[in-house]
Amino acid sequence: MPRSLLRFTLLLLSITFTSTVYAQLTYYVNIQNQVMVWDKGMIRKIDYLVPMEVKTGRIAIPYLDNSRSFKIYYGGAMRTLNAGFTNEFKVTDNLVAFLNSKSLNVFDKGTVKNLSTFCTQYFVGDSVLLFFDGVRSEYKAYYNGTVYPIEGFLAGNPLEVIKVTDNIAAYDNYANQFRIFYLGNIIQQEDYAVSSFEVGRNTVAYVDINRQFKIFHSGQTYVVEDFPPNTYQAGDNVVAYMSNDGYFKIFYGDSVRSIGFFTPQEMRVADNMVAYRDQSGYFKVFYKGNIYSLESYYPEKYVMQYNSIAYINRIGMLRLFTEGEIYDVTNAELENWELAYDVLKYQIGQNMFRIFYKGTEYD
């Protein structure tokens, strides 16, 4: 396929998949030890005993119940997958990957598929799962219901560096060539290994063999700096970095924006956001092209997930930044609180759980 046609195809696919409407989930265990799921406004009881292990995804909640049966809440119902065979599981936006001994399986929107009967290494993003199939001694990728061969030559050792997130994977192959797996395609990005790289949704930032700083984004490659940055981090469609000449910059929307001539003393990139402390000590966040000032100081603890940041400020207020809006949720004394994607769950007292989502409180 011509490179220009490949870019156009990848762009259409990225628009299709990033416009998907996702569910929002969280869970809690009430005073009767019952497992309750909050599913975008609806509360459902799914189990009667405290589970051994639970993980929250965007559309599914997998867990090992009290007897080690592996179960998944999905689409408004709970489903038992096996009784006592699962020893490890991971959940992302769309996928649940789980190991039964060394057998790798994926739960994808209600369908279970065995990927390898002997898997020794795997990495999972929200819609891509890259794994080493020990039966055939090759790397493969699962994406959108299909398994793709990635690397079939085994030199006795696994690949040294692989990074997978969301809908993209990047790695230096056995021939020391830099490759990107994106939306079902293997892109021959560089003919040589790169010195460093970071990945995010639709995005790979890297320093090439000539020490140029490049960003692959939605099928297009941009040379953004002629010299390696001092530091850089990638997120979903965003890359934040300190340039060689001392400027703090953010790549977003296919262009680079200079934030200022300073080095953030603190900076974190997660999902769609870049949170940082500016030169005046203010707590700020870059979100989808805009900069928001959250506090006149930088908090010691905050949690970033998807489109949201949650923290307790100096006056004891649980505050939530979500999709460009700032909410003062509660100043009550809390037992605990947790942010799962854009859903904020908090506990007041022994048995009072509340959910805050997009400006609405549920109890």
Buried (B, 14 or more C-beta within 10 A) or exposed (E): EEEEEBBEBBBEBBEEBBEEEBBBBBBBBEEEEBBBBBBBEEBBEBBEEEBEEBBBBBBBBBBBBEEBBBBBBBEEEBBEBBEEBBEEBBBBBBBBBBBBEEBBBBBBEEEBEEBBBBBEBBBBBBBBBBBBBBEEEBBBBBBBEEBBEBBEEBEEEEBEEBBBBBBBBBBBBBEEBBBBBBBBBBBEBBEEBBEEBBBBBBBBBBBBEEEBBBBBBBBEBBEBBEEBBEEBBBBBBBBBBBBBEEBBBBBBEEEBEEBEEBBBEEBBBBBBBBBBBBEEEBBBBBBBEEBBEBBEEBBEEBBBBBBBBBBBBEEEBBBBBBEEEEBEBBEBEBEEBBBBBBBBBBBBEEEEBBBBBBEEEBE
